[in-house]
């Protein structure tokens, strides 16, 4: 287990002095016990007749079925896992403690799967025999390689190079400061909409998740739809940025990017998009700008952003899903003491933590393939991006933890003080497009939907299939997945109520968003053939230097 991941489970003094009360109803324990003995007897009966089958993709290969002992071990493991998870769910305690027990049991059982051990993995054994041990030698080589690079390989990283075969949409850096570079993209149409589009990606990852390959690039898609497109490319923080705060990123990055985009395009207002944490920062920046506008002679000043899109973003942190198991006062205070005045939250530690939210798919799957079977994972641009981690400045990270996940201050009018302003998201009155992914484990669909109840302007909510990334990066040409829209436009209090009146549509949500964005983009004008304007000159070709810096 990653050392930093383990810190999440370091008990605080408070936790030791006042342990949570946990009990189990006798009738639930009896029910679990009876079910276990019934299933165990059935499993033994199947084993006697050689008909054991473990219905789990980890044990689905023919080698498992052909090996009665391995099949029985897998089936017994699944029975024990079901019982332990049932026991965790039956715990009578507060909801947070129950969630933590459930998470801990999930981590333990995922790690204990017989597929993770050569002595029990029938497929790995079969391959070792067939290759005369070559797979084992390759597995050791893969393990040494991953130890050297500091993370488990999820893809063949040697295939990809930023600027060569990922992040290839043509453009130029037109502004930079110590926090970010602003990239302007070359138009792909003779005419563009007069109101430009600024994309604010998460600084917890690199921007090119929005520009992987030409065929799945949201950036290229926006440019092809006639939008003059700009994107924030975050600098990967080193010790020189270890003192930067949330306020610095809002004032000197997000608000600055809005201002520069306005200056270059000579537009009174722009359209903006925020993805994940980028959406949280964008909403905060808009609230700061709204507060400054309200303060001007007591009247509302027009925001420099006409419409905003939020993709899998938290604004209201009431429903944060599994991540909530990490967050409490003791943990946040520990982080504040550790790095609240300076330091770096390492990208590899953040990446490891997010991977363990889905341990079977994002950790043990690769341990088995890479090390036990000696396989090289196939090239996959999304997983290459996922491994290209970024650091975060400690003060920024500490402020974020307390004011969002712990105290949910952004949705409390006048509570959060940002850039010298007491912010109120109720003053951010503009058109909003909100997208959430149905199976998102980082921003649960209920958390994404909660933004509809916070912002006052005209809103459209759309739900896509799949998870945090795959749901977003779903180009229309691939004809994959589905999305859901509510034709009457109503936004009831909960996502469940919204979904009850929603209709499923096949394919990507991108086309719906494109139609919505065009209605907010103004008239079309002739596309310029040069980058920047006035003092903003092309500094270097996209994707620029910042995105190439490794953590």
Secondary structure in CASP SS format (residue, H / E / C, confidence):
PFRMAT SS
TARGET T0000
AUTHOR 0000-0000-0000
METHOD secondary structure of the structure
MODEL  1
X C 1.00
X C 1.00
X H 1.00
X H 1.00
X H 1.00
X H 1.00
X H 1.00
X C 1.00
X C 1.00
X C 1.00
X C 1.00
X C 1.00
X H 1.00
X H 1.00
X H 1.00
X H 1.00
X H 1.00
X C 1.00
X C 1.00
X C 1.00
X C 1.00
X C 1.00
X E 1.00
X C 1.00
X C 1.00
X H 1.00
X H 1.00
X H 1.00
X H 1.00
X H 1.00
X H 1.00
X H 1.00
X H 1.00
X H 1.00
X H 1.00
X H 1.00
X H 1.00
X H 1.00
X H 1.00
X H 1.00
X H 1.00
X H 1.00
X H 1.00
X H 1.00
X H 1.00
X H 1.00
X H 1.00
X H 1.00
X C 1.00
X C 1.00
X C 1.00
X C 1.00
X C 1.00
X C 1.00
X C 1.00
X C 1.00
X H 1.00
X H 1.00
X H 1.00
X C 1.00
X C 1.00
X H 1.00
X H 1.00
X H 1.00
X H 1.00
X H 1.00
X C 1.00
X H 1.00
X H 1.00
X H 1.00
X H 1.00
X H 1.00
X H 1.00
X H 1.00
X H 1.00
X H 1.00
X H 1.00
X H 1.00
X H 1.00
X H 1.00
X H 1.00
X H 1.00
X H 1.00
X H 1.00
X H 1.00
X H 1.00
X H 1.00
X H 1.00
X H 1.00
X H 1.00
X C 1.00
X E 1.00
X C 1.00
X C 1.00
X H 1.00
X H 1.00
X H 1.00
X H 1.00
X H 1.00
X H 1.00
X H 1.00
X H 1.00
X H 1.00
X H 1.00
X H 1.00
X H 1.00
X H 1.00
X H 1.00
X H 1.00
X H 1.00
X H 1.00
X C 1.00
X C 1.00
X H 1.00
X H 1.00
X H 1.00
X C 1.00
X C 1.00
X C 1.00
X C 1.00
X C 1.00
X H 1.00
X H 1.00
X H 1.00
X H 1.00
X H 1.00
X H 1.00
X H 1.00
X H 1.00
X H 1.00
X C 1.00
X C 1.00
X C 1.00
X H 1.00
X H 1.00
X H 1.00
X H 1.00
X H 1.00
X H 1.00
X H 1.00
X H 1.00
X H 1.00
X H 1.00
X H 1.00
X H 1.00
X H 1.00
X H 1.00
X H 1.00
X H 1.00
X C 1.00
X C 1.00
X C 1.00
X C 1.00
X C 1.00
X C 1.00
X C 1.00
X H 1.00
X H 1.00
X H 1.00
X C 1.00
X C 1.00
X E 1.00
X C 1.00
X C 1.00
X C 1.00
X E 1.00
X C 1.00
X C 1.00
X C 1.00
X C 1.00
X E 1.00
X E 1.00
X E 1.00
X E 1.00
X E 1.00
X E 1.00
X C 1.00
X C 1.00
X C 1.00
X E 1.00
X E 1.00
X E 1.00
X E 1.00
X E 1.00
X E 1.00
X C 1.00
X C 1.00
X C 1.00
X C 1.00
X C 1.00
X E 1.00
X E 1.00
X E 1.00
X C 1.00
X C 1.00
X C 1.00
X E 1.00
X E 1.00
X E 1.00
X E 1.00
X C 1.00
X C 1.00
X C 1.00
X C 1.00
X C 1.00
X C 1.00
X H 1.00
X H 1.00
X H 1.00
X H 1.00
X C 1.00
X C 1.00
X C 1.00
X H 1.00
X H 1.00
X H 1.00
X C 1.00
X H 1.00
X H 1.00
X H 1.00
X H 1.00
X H 1.00
X H 1.00
X H 1.00
X C 1.00
X C 1.00
X C 1.00
X C 1.00
X E 1.00
X E 1.00
X E 1.00
X E 1.00
X E 1.00
X E 1.00
X C 1.00
X C 1.00
X C 1.00
X C 1.00
X H 1.00
X H 1.00
X H 1.00
X C 1.00
X C 1.00
X C 1.00
X C 1.00
X H 1.00
X H 1.00
X H 1.00
X H 1.00
X H 1.00
X H 1.00
X H 1.00
X H 1.00
X H 1.00
X H 1.00
X H 1.00
X H 1.00
X H 1.00
X H 1.00
X H 1.00
X H 1.00
X H 1.00
X H 1.00
X H 1.00
X H 1.00
X C 1.00
X C 1.00
X C 1.00
X C 1.00
X E 1.00
X E 1.00
X E 1.00
X E 1.00
X E 1.00
X E 1.00
X C 1.00
X H 1.00
X H 1.00
X H 1.00
X H 1.00
X H 1.00
X H 1.00
X H 1.00
X H 1.00
X H 1.00
X H 1.00
X H 1.00
X H 1.00
X H 1.00
X H 1.00
X H 1.00
X H 1.00
X H 1.00
X H 1.00
X H 1.00
X C 1.00
X C 1.00
X C 1.00
X C 1.00
X C 1.00
X C 1.00
X C 1.00
X C 1.00
X C 1.00
X E 1.00
X E 1.00
X E 1.00
X E 1.00
X E 1.00
X E 1.00
X E 1.00
X C 1.00
X C 1.00
X C 1.00
X C 1.00
X C 1.00
X C 1.00
X C 1.00
X C 1.00
X C 1.00
X H 1.00
X H 1.00
X H 1.00
X H 1.00
X H 1.00
X H 1.00
X C 1.00
X C 1.00
X H 1.00
X H 1.00
X H 1.00
X H 1.00
X H 1.00
X H 1.00
X H 1.00
X H 1.00
X H 1.00
X H 1.00
X H 1.00
X C 1.00
X C 1.00
X C 1.00
X C 1.00
X E 1.00
X E 1.00
X C 1.00
X H 1.00
X H 1.00
X H 1.00
X H 1.00
X H 1.00
X H 1.00
X H 1.00
X H 1.00
X H 1.00
X H 1.00
X H 1.00
X H 1.00
X H 1.00
X H 1.00
X H 1.00
X H 1.00
X H 1.00
X H 1.00
X H 1.00
X H 1.00
X H 1.00
X H 1.00
X H 1.00
X H 1.00
X H 1.00
X H 1.00
X C 1.00
X C 1.00
X C 1.00
X C 1.00
X C 1.00
X C 1.00
X C 1.00
X C 1.00
X H 1.00
X H 1.00
X H 1.00
X H 1.00
X H 1.00
X H 1.00
X H 1.00
X C 1.00
X C 1.00
X C 1.00
X C 1.00
X E 1.00
X E 1.00
X H 1.00
X H 1.00
X H 1.00
X H 1.00
X H 1.00
X H 1.00
X H 1.00
X H 1.00
X H 1.00
X H 1.00
X H 1.00
X H 1.00
X H 1.00
X C 1.00
X C 1.00
X H 1.00
X H 1.00
X H 1.00
X C 1.00
X C 1.00
X C 1.00
X C 1.00
X C 1.00
X E 1.00
X E 1.00
X C 1.00
X C 1.00
X E 1.00
X E 1.00
X C 1.00
X C 1.00
X H 1.00
X H 1.00
X H 1.00
X C 1.00
X C 1.00
X C 1.00
X E 1.00
X E 1.00
X E 1.00
X E 1.00
X E 1.00
X E 1.00
X E 1.00
X C 1.00
X C 1.00
X C 1.00
X C 1.00
X C 1.00
X C 1.00
X C 1.00
X H 1.00
X H 1.00
X H 1.00
X H 1.00
X H 1.00
X H 1.00
X H 1.00
X H 1.00
X H 1.00
X C 1.00
X C 1.00
X C 1.00
X C 1.00
X C 1.00
X E 1.00
X E 1.00
X E 1.00
X E 1.00
X E 1.00
X E 1.00
X C 1.00
X C 1.00
X C 1.00
X C 1.00
X C 1.00
X C 1.00
X C 1.00
X C 1.00
X C 1.00
X C 1.00
X C 1.00
X H 1.00
X H 1.00
X H 1.00
X C 1.00
X C 1.00
X C 1.00
X E 1.00
X E 1.00
X E 1.00
X E 1.00
X C 1.00
X C 1.00
X C 1.00
X C 1.00
X C 1.00
X C 1.00
X C 1.00
X C 1.00
X C 1.00
X H 1.00
X H 1.00
X H 1.00
X H 1.00
X H 1.00
X H 1.00
X C 1.00
X C 1.00
X E 1.00
X E 1.00
X E 1.00
X E 1.00
X C 1.00
X C 1.00
X C 1.00
X H 1.00
X H 1.00
X H 1.00
X H 1.00
X H 1.00
X H 1.00
X H 1.00
X H 1.00
X H 1.00
X C 1.00
X C 1.00
X C 1.00
X C 1.00
X C 1.00
X E 1.00
X E 1.00
X E 1.00
X C 1.00
X C 1.00
X C 1.00
X C 1.00
X C 1.00
X C 1.00
X E 1.00
X C 1.00
X C 1.00
X E 1.00
X C 1.00
X C 1.00
X C 1.00
X E 1.00
X E 1.00
X C 1.00
X C 1.00
X C 1.00
X C 1.00
X H 1.00
X H 1.00
X H 1.00
X C 1.00
X C 1.00
X C 1.00
END
